[in-house]
Amino acid sequence: MIALLEWLYCNEIVDLKDNIAVELLTITNKYSLPKLKIEAEKCLIQNLAVETVLERAKLAVEHNARDLETAI
């Protein structure tokens, strides 16, 4: 995944998209990357929509994403 490599090498991700943020959120727990988790959560919070609230709530609970859970 290019976004993960970008984060690991540059410590930033340019133009993070929702679908990538979802994938990164699952990876952050597996590999213990708390700063990346924060970035993924920020992206998902900024792009919350009525259509995605249920999916994001489930994601927040599954991956212990407290900021995302609070935003919902």
C-alpha positions as CSV (number, residue, x, y, z in Angstrom):
1,M,0.0,0.0,0.0
2,I,1.5,3.3,-1.2
3,A,-0.1,5.4,1.6
4,L,1.5,3.2,4.3
5,L,4.9,3.4,2.7
6,E,4.5,7.2,2.3
7,W,3.7,7.5,6.0
8,L,6.6,5.2,7.1
9,Y,9.2,7.0,5.0
10,C,7.9,10.6,5.0
11,N,5.8,10.7,8.2
12,E,2.9,12.2,6.2
13,I,0.3,11.3,3.7
14,V,-0.6,13.7,1.0
15,D,-4.2,13.7,-0.2
16,L,-5.5,10.9,2.1
17,K,-8.8,9.5,0.8
18,D,-11.6,7.8,2.8
19,N,-11.1,4.4,1.4
20,I,-7.4,4.5,2.1
21,A,-8.1,5.9,5.6
22,V,-10.3,2.9,6.4
23,E,-7.6,0.5,5.3
24,L,-4.9,2.4,7.3
25,L,-7.1,2.4,10.4
26,T,-7.2,-1.4,10.4
27,I,-3.4,-1.6,9.8
28,T,-2.6,0.9,12.7
29,N,-3.9,-1.5,15.3
30,K,-2.1,-4.5,13.9
31,Y,1.3,-2.8,13.7
32,S,0.9,-0.3,16.6
33,L,1.1,3.0,14.6
34,P,-0.7,5.5,16.9
35,K,0.2,8.6,15.0
36,L,-1.0,7.1,11.7
37,K,-4.2,6.1,13.5
38,I,-4.8,9.7,14.5
39,E,-4.4,10.8,10.9
40,A,-6.7,8.1,9.6
41,E,-9.3,9.1,12.1
42,K,-9.0,12.8,11.3
43,C,-9.7,12.0,7.6
44,L,-12.7,9.9,8.4
45,I,-14.1,12.5,10.8
46,Q,-13.7,15.3,8.3
47,N,-15.5,13.3,5.6
48,L,-18.4,12.0,7.7
49,A,-21.7,12.0,5.8
50,V,-25.2,10.7,6.6
51,E,-24.6,7.8,4.2
52,T,-21.4,6.7,6.0
53,V,-22.3,7.2,9.7
54,L,-23.3,3.6,10.4
55,E,-20.2,2.1,8.6
56,R,-17.9,4.6,10.4
57,A,-19.5,3.8,13.8
58,K,-18.9,0.1,13.3
59,L,-15.3,0.8,12.2
60,A,-14.7,3.0,15.3
61,V,-15.9,0.3,17.6
62,E,-14.0,-2.5,15.9
63,H,-10.7,-0.6,15.9
64,N,-11.0,1.2,19.1
65,A,-11.0,4.6,17.3
66,R,-12.2,6.8,20.2
67,D,-11.9,10.1,18.3
68,L,-14.0,8.8,15.4
69,E,-16.5,7.3,17.8
70,T,-16.9,10.5,19.7
71,A,-17.4,12.5,16.5
72,I,-20.3,10.3,15.5
